[in-house]
Amino acid sequence: MPIYEYRCMDCRKKFDLLRPMSQSTEPAECPTCKGQARRIASTFMAKGSGGQSIGGGGGCSSCSSSSCGSCH
Ligand SMILES: [Zn+2]
């Protein structure tokens, strides 16, 4: 289960919460003041959506094409 970071809207305290991915966007309860906390965008998400550029260049290591559309 992934860990998400939340910040309380009332006391502004940050805390981590282990939740299923399906509940990640739902408001959480602050453990300090029982106020409502909102999820903070994690640094994991900030890395960008392009997670398949490990090999660098256009294609991947198993093909020589630049689009790499047929080998995945
Ligand atoms: Zn709070």
PDB file of the backbone (N, CA, C, O) and the ligand in Angstrom, with CONECT records:
HET     ZN  A 101       1
ATOM      1  N   MET A   1       0.837  -1.213   0.000  1.00  0.00           N
ATOM      2  CA  MET A   1       0.000   0.000   0.000  1.00  0.00           C
ATOM      3  C   MET A   1       0.866   1.254   0.000  1.00  0.00           C
ATOM      4  O   MET A   1       1.822   1.346   0.770  1.00  0.00           O
ATOM      5  N   PRO A   2       0.545   2.204  -0.843  1.00  0.00           N
ATOM      6  CA  PRO A   2       1.366   3.425  -0.915  1.00  0.00           C
ATOM      7  C   PRO A   2       1.119   4.377   0.257  1.00  0.00           C
ATOM      8  O   PRO A   2       0.041   4.392   0.851  1.00  0.00           O
ATOM      9  N   ILE A   3       2.121   5.152   0.564  1.00  0.00           N
ATOM     10  CA  ILE A   3       2.007   6.152   1.625  1.00  0.00           C
ATOM     11  C   ILE A   3       1.728   7.515   1.001  1.00  0.00           C
ATOM     12  O   ILE A   3       2.402   7.931   0.059  1.00  0.00           O
ATOM     13  N   TYR A   4       0.734   8.197   1.534  1.00  0.00           N
ATOM     14  CA  TYR A   4       0.401   9.532   1.036  1.00  0.00           C
ATOM     15  C   TYR A   4       0.617  10.569   2.130  1.00  0.00           C
ATOM     16  O   TYR A   4       0.537  10.277   3.323  1.00  0.00           O
ATOM     17  N   GLU A   5       0.892  11.778   1.686  1.00  0.00           N
ATOM     18  CA  GLU A   5       1.156  12.860   2.625  1.00  0.00           C
ATOM     19  C   GLU A   5      -0.054  13.784   2.678  1.00  0.00           C
ATOM     20  O   GLU A   5      -0.598  14.179   1.647  1.00  0.00           O
ATOM     21  N   TYR A   6      -0.456  14.112   3.869  1.00  0.00           N
ATOM     22  CA  TYR A   6      -1.624  14.981   4.051  1.00  0.00           C
ATOM     23  C   TYR A   6      -1.261  16.171   4.924  1.00  0.00           C
ATOM     24  O   TYR A   6      -0.344  16.115   5.742  1.00  0.00           O
ATOM     25  N   ARG A   7      -2.018  17.263   4.722  1.00  0.00           N
ATOM     26  CA  ARG A   7      -1.848  18.420   5.586  1.00  0.00           C
ATOM     27  C   ARG A   7      -3.215  18.826   6.125  1.00  0.00           C
ATOM     28  O   ARG A   7      -4.189  18.938   5.381  1.00  0.00           O
ATOM     29  N   CYS A   8      -3.261  19.043   7.437  1.00  0.00           N
ATOM     30  CA  CYS A   8      -4.508  19.407   8.080  1.00  0.00           C
ATOM     31  C   CYS A   8      -4.879  20.850   7.716  1.00  0.00           C
ATOM     32  O   CYS A   8      -4.031  21.742   7.721  1.00  0.00           O
ATOM     33  N   MET A   9      -6.156  21.059   7.403  1.00  0.00           N
ATOM     34  CA  MET A   9      -6.610  22.396   7.042  1.00  0.00           C
ATOM     35  C   MET A   9      -6.757  23.284   8.278  1.00  0.00           C
ATOM     36  O   MET A   9      -6.760  24.510   8.163  1.00  0.00           O
ATOM     37  N   ASP A  10      -6.877  22.679   9.441  1.00  0.00           N
ATOM     38  CA  ASP A  10      -7.098  23.441  10.670  1.00  0.00           C
ATOM     39  C   ASP A  10      -5.793  23.805  11.369  1.00  0.00           C
ATOM     40  O   ASP A  10      -5.512  24.981  11.598  1.00  0.00           O
ATOM     41  N   CYS A  11      -4.997  22.789  11.706  1.00  0.00           N
ATOM     42  CA  CYS A  11      -3.772  23.067  12.467  1.00  0.00           C
ATOM     43  C   CYS A  11      -2.532  23.071  11.576  1.00  0.00           C
ATOM     44  O   CYS A  11      -1.428  23.300  12.069  1.00  0.00           O
ATOM     45  N   ARG A  12      -2.689  22.826  10.288  1.00  0.00           N
ATOM     46  CA  ARG A  12      -1.603  22.872   9.300  1.00  0.00           C
ATOM     47  C   ARG A  12      -0.503  21.859   9.579  1.00  0.00           C
ATOM     48  O   ARG A  12       0.634  22.037   9.143  1.00  0.00           O
ATOM     49  N   LYS A  13      -0.830  20.819  10.290  1.00  0.00           N
ATOM     50  CA  LYS A  13       0.163  19.790  10.579  1.00  0.00           C
ATOM     51  C   LYS A  13       0.209  18.794   9.426  1.00  0.00           C
ATOM     52  O   LYS A  13      -0.820  18.427   8.859  1.00  0.00           O
ATOM     53  N   LYS A  14       1.417  18.369   9.094  1.00  0.00           N
ATOM     54  CA  LYS A  14       1.579  17.377   8.040  1.00  0.00           C
ATOM     55  C   LYS A  14       1.705  15.993   8.655  1.00  0.00           C
ATOM     56  O   LYS A  14       2.303  15.826   9.717  1.00  0.00           O
ATOM     57  N   PHE A  15       1.132  14.993   7.973  1.00  0.00           N
ATOM     58  CA  PHE A  15       1.289  13.620   8.448  1.00  0.00           C
ATOM     59  C   PHE A  15       1.180  12.655   7.278  1.00  0.00           C
ATOM     60  O   PHE A  15       0.602  12.973   6.239  1.00  0.00           O
ATOM     61  N   ASP A  16       1.738  11.485   7.466  1.00  0.00           N
ATOM     62  CA  ASP A  16       1.696  10.452   6.439  1.00  0.00           C
ATOM     63  C   ASP A  16       0.603   9.450   6.753  1.00  0.00           C
ATOM     64  O   ASP A  16       0.299   9.170   7.913  1.00  0.00           O
ATOM     65  N   LEU A  17       0.027   8.922   5.699  1.00  0.00           N
ATOM     66  CA  LEU A  17      -1.042   7.962   5.882  1.00  0.00           C
ATOM     67  C   LEU A  17      -0.890   6.833   4.866  1.00  0.00           C
ATOM     68  O   LEU A  17      -0.653   7.065   3.681  1.00  0.00           O
ATOM     69  N   LEU A  18      -1.032   5.617   5.357  1.00  0.00           N
ATOM     70  CA  LEU A  18      -0.978   4.444   4.499  1.00  0.00           C
ATOM     71  C   LEU A  18      -2.399   4.114   4.042  1.00  0.00           C
ATOM     72  O   LEU A  18      -3.244   3.738   4.855  1.00  0.00           O
ATOM     73  N   ARG A  19      -2.657   4.254   2.764  1.00  0.00           N
ATOM     74  CA  ARG A  19      -4.003   4.025   2.270  1.00  0.00           C
ATOM     75  C   ARG A  19      -3.984   3.307   0.934  1.00  0.00           C
ATOM     76  O   ARG A  19      -2.993   3.344   0.204  1.00  0.00           O
ATOM     77  N   PRO A  20      -5.093   2.654   0.626  1.00  0.00           N
ATOM     78  CA  PRO A  20      -5.227   2.105  -0.723  1.00  0.00           C
ATOM     79  C   PRO A  20      -5.258   3.227  -1.750  1.00  0.00           C
ATOM     80  O   PRO A  20      -5.704   4.337  -1.457  1.00  0.00           O
ATOM     81  N   MET A  21      -4.790   2.934  -2.936  1.00  0.00           N
ATOM     82  CA  MET A  21      -4.715   3.971  -3.961  1.00  0.00           C
ATOM     83  C   MET A  21      -6.099   4.546  -4.281  1.00  0.00           C
ATOM     84  O   MET A  21      -6.220   5.714  -4.652  1.00  0.00           O
ATOM     85  N   SER A  22      -7.142   3.719  -4.136  1.00  0.00           N
ATOM     86  CA  SER A  22      -8.495   4.172  -4.466  1.00  0.00           C
ATOM     87  C   SER A  22      -9.014   5.223  -3.492  1.00  0.00           C
ATOM     88  O   SER A  22      -9.949   5.960  -3.806  1.00  0.00           O
ATOM     89  N   GLN A  23      -8.399   5.291  -2.295  1.00  0.00           N
ATOM     90  CA  GLN A  23      -8.853   6.264  -1.300  1.00  0.00           C
ATOM     91  C   GLN A  23      -7.893   7.435  -1.157  1.00  0.00           C
ATOM     92  O   GLN A  23      -8.040   8.244  -0.242  1.00  0.00           O
ATOM     93  N   SER A  24      -6.920   7.536  -2.043  1.00  0.00           N
ATOM     94  CA  SER A  24      -5.862   8.534  -1.875  1.00  0.00           C
ATOM     95  C   SER A  24      -6.375   9.958  -1.985  1.00  0.00           C
ATOM     96  O   SER A  24      -5.816  10.865  -1.368  1.00  0.00           O
ATOM     97  N   THR A  25      -7.429  10.170  -2.762  1.00  0.00           N
ATOM     98  CA  THR A  25      -7.910  11.536  -2.972  1.00  0.00           C
ATOM     99  C   THR A  25      -8.971  11.942  -1.961  1.00  0.00           C
ATOM    100  O   THR A  25      -9.386  13.100  -1.917  1.00  0.00           O
ATOM    101  N   GLU A  26      -9.406  10.990  -1.152  1.00  0.00           N
ATOM    102  CA  GLU A  26     -10.425  11.322  -0.161  1.00  0.00           C
ATOM    103  C   GLU A  26      -9.806  12.060   1.018  1.00  0.00           C
ATOM    104  O   GLU A  26      -8.657  11.799   1.374  1.00  0.00           O
ATOM    105  N   PRO A  27     -10.551  12.979   1.627  1.00  0.00           N
ATOM    106  CA  PRO A  27     -10.036  13.715   2.772  1.00  0.00           C
ATOM    107  C   PRO A  27      -9.759  12.787   3.952  1.00  0.00           C
ATOM    108  O   PRO A  27     -10.473  11.808   4.174  1.00  0.00           O
ATOM    109  N   ALA A  28      -8.725  13.111   4.688  1.00  0.00           N
ATOM    110  CA  ALA A  28      -8.352  12.295   5.840  1.00  0.00           C
ATOM    111  C   ALA A  28      -8.594  13.074   7.127  1.00  0.00           C
ATOM    112  O   ALA A  28      -8.757  14.294   7.120  1.00  0.00           O
ATOM    113  N   GLU A  29      -8.612  12.335   8.222  1.00  0.00           N
ATOM    114  CA  GLU A  29      -8.819  12.992   9.511  1.00  0.00           C
ATOM    115  C   GLU A  29      -7.484  13.248  10.183  1.00  0.00           C
ATOM    116  O   GLU A  29      -6.642  12.355  10.287  1.00  0.00           O
ATOM    117  N   CYS A  30      -7.303  14.476  10.636  1.00  0.00           N
ATOM    118  CA  CYS A  30      -6.054  14.845  11.295  1.00  0.00           C
ATOM    119  C   CYS A  30      -5.912  14.096  12.625  1.00  0.00           C
ATOM    120  O   CYS A  30      -6.834  14.111  13.440  1.00  0.00           O
ATOM    121  N   PRO A  31      -4.775  13.445  12.849  1.00  0.00           N
ATOM    122  CA  PRO A  31      -4.573  12.708  14.099  1.00  0.00           C
ATOM    123  C   PRO A  31      -4.391  13.634  15.308  1.00  0.00           C
ATOM    124  O   PRO A  31      -4.514  13.193  16.450  1.00  0.00           O
ATOM    125  N   THR A  32      -4.103  14.898  15.061  1.00  0.00           N
ATOM    126  CA  THR A  32      -3.860  15.829  16.163  1.00  0.00           C
ATOM    127  C   THR A  32      -5.137  16.519  16.642  1.00  0.00           C
ATOM    128  O   THR A  32      -5.437  16.525  17.836  1.00  0.00           O
ATOM    129  N   CYS A  33      -5.892  17.106  15.692  1.00  0.00           N
ATOM    130  CA  CYS A  33      -7.057  17.894  16.087  1.00  0.00           C
ATOM    131  C   CYS A  33      -8.360  17.345  15.527  1.00  0.00           C
ATOM    132  O   CYS A  33      -9.421  17.939  15.724  1.00  0.00           O
ATOM    133  N   LYS A  34      -8.288  16.219  14.832  1.00  0.00           N
ATOM    134  CA  LYS A  34      -9.465  15.595  14.210  1.00  0.00           C
ATOM    135  C   LYS A  34     -10.101  16.469  13.142  1.00  0.00           C
ATOM    136  O   LYS A  34     -11.260  16.277  12.775  1.00  0.00           O
ATOM    137  N   GLY A  35      -9.337  17.424  12.652  1.00  0.00           N
ATOM    138  CA  GLY A  35      -9.835  18.263  11.572  1.00  0.00           C
ATOM    139  C   GLY A  35      -9.691  17.567  10.230  1.00  0.00           C
ATOM    140  O   GLY A  35      -9.193  16.444  10.147  1.00  0.00           O
ATOM    141  N   GLN A  36     -10.128  18.243   9.190  1.00  0.00           N
ATOM    142  CA  GLN A  36     -10.063  17.662   7.859  1.00  0.00           C
ATOM    143  C   GLN A  36      -8.729  17.970   7.191  1.00  0.00           C
ATOM    144  O   GLN A  36      -8.274  19.114   7.175  1.00  0.00           O
ATOM    145  N   ALA A  37      -8.115  16.932   6.643  1.00  0.00           N
ATOM    146  CA  ALA A  37      -6.815  17.093   5.999  1.00  0.00           C
ATOM    147  C   ALA A  37      -6.923  16.761   4.522  1.00  0.00           C
ATOM    148  O   ALA A  37      -7.671  15.871   4.119  1.00  0.00           O
ATOM    149  N   ARG A  38      -6.169  17.489   3.734  1.00  0.00           N
ATOM    150  CA  ARG A  38      -6.141  17.260   2.292  1.00  0.00           C
ATOM    151  C   ARG A  38      -4.806  16.657   1.888  1.00  0.00           C
ATOM    152  O   ARG A  38      -3.780  16.904   2.522  1.00  0.00           O
ATOM    153  N   ARG A  39      -4.834  15.874   0.839  1.00  0.00           N
ATOM    154  CA  ARG A  39      -3.622  15.225   0.379  1.00  0.00           C
ATOM    155  C   ARG A  39      -2.700  16.243  -0.307  1.00  0.00           C
ATOM    156  O   ARG A  39      -3.154  17.118  -1.043  1.00  0.00           O
ATOM    157  N   ILE A  40      -1.412  16.105  -0.049  1.00  0.00           N
ATOM    158  CA  ILE A  40      -0.418  16.933  -0.711  1.00  0.00           C
ATOM    159  C   ILE A  40       0.125  16.159  -1.904  1.00  0.00           C
ATOM    160  O   ILE A  40       0.347  14.952  -1.814  1.00  0.00           O
ATOM    161  N   ALA A  41       0.337  16.838  -3.000  1.00  0.00           N
ATOM    162  CA  ALA A  41       0.920  16.182  -4.164  1.00  0.00           C
ATOM    163  C   ALA A  41       2.306  15.668  -3.810  1.00  0.00           C
ATOM    164  O   ALA A  41       3.181  16.436  -3.411  1.00  0.00           O
ATOM    165  N   SER A  42       2.493  14.393  -3.956  1.00  0.00           N
ATOM    166  CA  SER A  42       3.742  13.786  -3.515  1.00  0.00           C
ATOM    167  C   SER A  42       4.867  14.051  -4.505  1.00  0.00           C
ATOM    168  O   SER A  42       4.627  14.373  -5.669  1.00  0.00           O
ATOM    169  N   THR A  43       6.095  13.911  -4.026  1.00  0.00           N
ATOM    170  CA  THR A  43       7.253  14.133  -4.897  1.00  0.00           C
ATOM    171  C   THR A  43       7.373  13.017  -5.920  1.00  0.00           C
ATOM    172  O   THR A  43       7.982  13.189  -6.976  1.00  0.00           O
ATOM    173  N   PHE A  44       6.786  11.872  -5.597  1.00  0.00           N
ATOM    174  CA  PHE A  44       6.794  10.754  -6.527  1.00  0.00           C
ATOM    175  C   PHE A  44       6.058  11.125  -7.817  1.00  0.00           C
ATOM    176  O   PHE A  44       6.493  10.775  -8.914  1.00  0.00           O
ATOM    177  N   MET A  45       4.944  11.833  -7.672  1.00  0.00           N
ATOM    178  CA  MET A  45       4.163  12.222  -8.828  1.00  0.00           C
ATOM    179  C   MET A  45       4.851  13.342  -9.601  1.00  0.00           C
ATOM    180  O   MET A  45       4.650  13.484 -10.807  1.00  0.00           O
ATOM    181  N   ALA A  46       5.663  14.137  -8.904  1.00  0.00           N
ATOM    182  CA  ALA A  46       6.276  15.301  -9.520  1.00  0.00           C
ATOM    183  C   ALA A  46       7.369  14.921 -10.511  1.00  0.00           C
ATOM    184  O   ALA A  46       7.850  15.768 -11.264  1.00  0.00           O
ATOM    185  N   LYS A  47       7.760  13.649 -10.514  1.00  0.00           N
ATOM    186  CA  LYS A  47       8.823  13.237 -11.414  1.00  0.00           C
ATOM    187  C   LYS A  47       8.366  13.218 -12.865  1.00  0.00           C
ATOM    188  O   LYS A  47       9.197  13.139 -13.770  1.00  0.00           O
ATOM    189  N   GLY A  48       7.074  13.289 -13.100  1.00  0.00           N
ATOM    190  CA  GLY A  48       6.582  13.322 -14.459  1.00  0.00           C
ATOM    191  C   GLY A  48       5.973  11.999 -14.874  1.00  0.00           C
ATOM    192  O   GLY A  48       6.135  10.984 -14.198  1.00  0.00           O
ATOM    193  N   SER A  49       5.276  12.024 -15.987  1.00  0.00           N
ATOM    194  CA  SER A  49       4.565  10.833 -16.419  1.00  0.00           C
ATOM    195  C   SER A  49       5.403   9.954 -17.332  1.00  0.00           C
ATOM    196  O   SER A  49       5.030   8.810 -17.594  1.00  0.00           O
ATOM    197  N   GLY A  50       6.516  10.458 -17.818  1.00  0.00           N
ATOM    198  CA  GLY A  50       7.337   9.679 -18.735  1.00  0.00           C
ATOM    199  C   GLY A  50       8.247   8.716 -17.997  1.00  0.00           C
ATOM    200  O   GLY A  50       9.399   9.048 -17.716  1.00  0.00           O
ATOM    201  N   GLY A  51       7.761   7.549 -17.684  1.00  0.00           N
ATOM    202  CA  GLY A  51       8.544   6.598 -16.908  1.00  0.00           C
ATOM    203  C   GLY A  51       9.242   5.564 -17.746  1.00  0.00           C
ATOM    204  O   GLY A  51       9.805   4.610 -17.209  1.00  0.00           O
ATOM    205  N   GLN A  52       9.220   5.730 -19.062  1.00  0.00           N
ATOM    206  CA  GLN A  52       9.806   4.684 -19.907  1.00  0.00           C
ATOM    207  C   GLN A  52      11.015   5.182 -20.682  1.00  0.00           C
ATOM    208  O   GLN A  52      11.316   4.657 -21.754  1.00  0.00           O
ATOM    209  N   SER A  53      11.715   6.186 -20.162  1.00  0.00           N
ATOM    210  CA  SER A  53      12.876   6.719 -20.861  1.00  0.00           C
ATOM    211  C   SER A  53      14.177   6.286 -20.195  1.00  0.00           C
ATOM    212  O   SER A  53      15.141   7.050 -20.143  1.00  0.00           O
ATOM    213  N   ILE A  54      14.198   5.060 -19.687  1.00  0.00           N
ATOM    214  CA  ILE A  54      15.373   4.578 -18.959  1.00  0.00           C
ATOM    215  C   ILE A  54      16.569   4.397 -19.895  1.00  0.00           C
ATOM    216  O   ILE A  54      17.699   4.736 -19.545  1.00  0.00           O
ATOM    217  N   GLY A  55      16.302   3.857 -21.096  1.00  0.00           N
ATOM    218  CA  GLY A  55      17.392   3.595 -22.019  1.00  0.00           C
ATOM    219  C   GLY A  55      17.919   4.850 -22.688  1.00  0.00           C
ATOM    220  O   GLY A  55      19.019   4.844 -23.242  1.00  0.00           O
ATOM    221  N   GLY A  56      17.158   5.911 -22.643  1.00  0.00           N
ATOM    222  CA  GLY A  56      17.575   7.130 -23.297  1.00  0.00           C
ATOM    223  C   GLY A  56      17.348   7.056 -24.792  1.00  0.00           C
ATOM    224  O   GLY A  56      17.050   5.985 -25.321  1.00  0.00           O
ATOM    225  N   GLY A  57      17.483   8.168 -25.476  1.00  0.00           N
ATOM    226  CA  GLY A  57      17.288   8.192 -26.903  1.00  0.00           C
ATOM    227  C   GLY A  57      15.838   7.996 -27.265  1.00  0.00           C
ATOM    228  O   GLY A  57      14.951   8.262 -26.454  1.00  0.00           O
ATOM    229  N   GLY A  58      15.583   7.528 -28.489  1.00  0.00           N
ATOM    230  CA  GLY A  58      14.201   7.376 -28.931  1.00  0.00           C
ATOM    231  C   GLY A  58      13.614   6.037 -28.548  1.00  0.00           C
ATOM    232  O   GLY A  58      12.559   5.989 -27.914  1.00  0.00           O
ATOM    233  N   GLY A  59      14.268   4.941 -28.916  1.00  0.00           N
ATOM    234  CA  GLY A  59      13.723   3.615 -28.685  1.00  0.00           C
ATOM    235  C   GLY A  59      14.233   3.011 -27.398  1.00  0.00           C
ATOM    236  O   GLY A  59      14.951   3.656 -26.633  1.00  0.00           O
ATOM    237  N   CYS A  60      13.859   1.777 -27.170  1.00  0.00           N
ATOM    238  CA  CYS A  60      14.339   1.072 -25.985  1.00  0.00           C
ATOM    239  C   CYS A  60      15.491   0.159 -26.366  1.00  0.00           C
ATOM    240  O   CYS A  60      15.941   0.179 -27.512  1.00  0.00           O
ATOM    241  N   SER A  61      15.971  -0.634 -25.432  1.00  0.00           N
ATOM    242  CA  SER A  61      17.159  -1.435 -25.688  1.00  0.00           C
ATOM    243  C   SER A  61      16.879  -2.627 -26.587  1.00  0.00           C
ATOM    244  O   SER A  61      17.799  -3.191 -27.178  1.00  0.00           O
ATOM    245  N   SER A  62      15.609  -3.014 -26.693  1.00  0.00           N
ATOM    246  CA  SER A  62      15.297  -4.227 -27.448  1.00  0.00           C
ATOM    247  C   SER A  62      14.841  -3.937 -28.874  1.00  0.00           C
ATOM    248  O   SER A  62      14.503  -4.864 -29.610  1.00  0.00           O
ATOM    249  N   CYS A  63      14.826  -2.698 -29.267  1.00  0.00           N
ATOM    250  CA  CYS A  63      14.438  -2.394 -30.644  1.00  0.00           C
ATOM    251  C   CYS A  63      15.223  -1.197 -31.139  1.00  0.00           C
ATOM    252  O   CYS A  63      15.780  -0.434 -30.349  1.00  0.00           O
ATOM    253  N   SER A  64      15.264  -1.039 -32.438  1.00  0.00           N
ATOM    254  CA  SER A  64      16.027   0.059 -33.008  1.00  0.00           C
ATOM    255  C   SER A  64      15.132   1.162 -33.553  1.00  0.00           C
ATOM    256  O   SER A  64      15.621   2.175 -34.052  1.00  0.00           O
ATOM    257  N   SER A  65      13.825   0.964 -33.457  1.00  0.00           N
ATOM    258  CA  SER A  65      12.923   1.985 -33.972  1.00  0.00           C
ATOM    259  C   SER A  65      12.892   3.205 -33.061  1.00  0.00           C
ATOM    260  O   SER A  65      13.213   3.110 -31.876  1.00  0.00           O
ATOM    261  N   SER A  66      12.516   4.320 -33.599  1.00  0.00           N
ATOM    262  CA  SER A  66      12.490   5.533 -32.791  1.00  0.00           C
ATOM    263  C   SER A  66      11.183   5.703 -32.045  1.00  0.00           C
ATOM    264  O   SER A  66      11.130   6.425 -31.049  1.00  0.00           O
ATOM    265  N   SER A  67      10.128   5.052 -32.507  1.00  0.00           N
ATOM    266  CA  SER A  67       8.836   5.209 -31.850  1.00  0.00           C
ATOM    267  C   SER A  67       8.627   4.159 -30.765  1.00  0.00           C
ATOM    268  O   SER A  67       7.926   4.413 -29.785  1.00  0.00           O
ATOM    269  N   CYS A  68       9.217   3.002 -30.928  1.00  0.00           N
ATOM    270  CA  CYS A  68       9.150   1.944 -29.939  1.00  0.00           C
ATOM    271  C   CYS A  68       7.706   1.490 -29.701  1.00  0.00           C
ATOM    272  O   CYS A  68       7.377   1.023 -28.611  1.00  0.00           O
ATOM    273  N   GLY A  69       6.860   1.621 -30.696  1.00  0.00           N
ATOM    274  CA  GLY A  69       5.456   1.289 -30.492  1.00  0.00           C
ATOM    275  C   GLY A  69       5.153  -0.188 -30.628  1.00  0.00           C
ATOM    276  O   GLY A  69       4.092  -0.631 -30.189  1.00  0.00           O
ATOM    277  N   SER A  70       6.054  -0.975 -31.227  1.00  0.00           N
ATOM    278  CA  SER A  70       5.720  -2.371 -31.506  1.00  0.00           C
ATOM    279  C   SER A  70       6.331  -3.348 -30.521  1.00  0.00           C
ATOM    280  O   SER A  70       5.975  -4.526 -30.531  1.00  0.00           O
ATOM    281  N   CYS A  71       7.231  -2.899 -29.680  1.00  0.00           N
ATOM    282  CA  CYS A  71       7.927  -3.850 -28.801  1.00  0.00           C
ATOM    283  C   CYS A  71       7.398  -3.829 -27.383  1.00  0.00           C
ATOM    284  O   CYS A  71       7.947  -4.530 -26.532  1.00  0.00           O
ATOM    285  N   HIS A  72       6.368  -3.067 -27.083  1.00  0.00           N
ATOM    286  CA  HIS A  72       5.876  -3.032 -25.709  1.00  0.00           C
ATOM    287  C   HIS A  72       4.605  -3.838 -25.586  1.00  0.00           C
ATOM    288  O   HIS A  72       4.035  -3.929 -24.498  1.00  0.00           O
TER     289      HIS A  72
HETATM  290 ZN    ZN A 101      -5.167  19.174  12.637  1.00  0.00          ZN2+
END
